[in-house]
Amino acid sequence: MKRTLLDIKRTTDVTTKAIAERARLPIADVFVVETGGFSSRETAQRVILAFNQLSGMRVMLDDIKINSRATSNGWSY
């Protein structure tokens, strides 16, 4: 079973606020991704990239539990 990004983040000192600032996203959008909520692929990728930069970890989108939201280009995951 996949873990949420929040579960993974709890093993680090990285904060939701720091991720939001690095990703240039609202804290609420970051929290949705962290908890596995519905998110666009683009938003989820920005959050993962920011988390990886801040933590030094290499988490991939496929590694975490997240619900997809259909986007205009048809992506889902």
Secondary structure, DSSP 8 states (H G I E B T S, - for coil): --B-HHHHHTTSS--HHHHHHHHT--HHHHHHHHTT-EE-HHHHHHHHHHHHHHH-----GGGB--EE---TT----
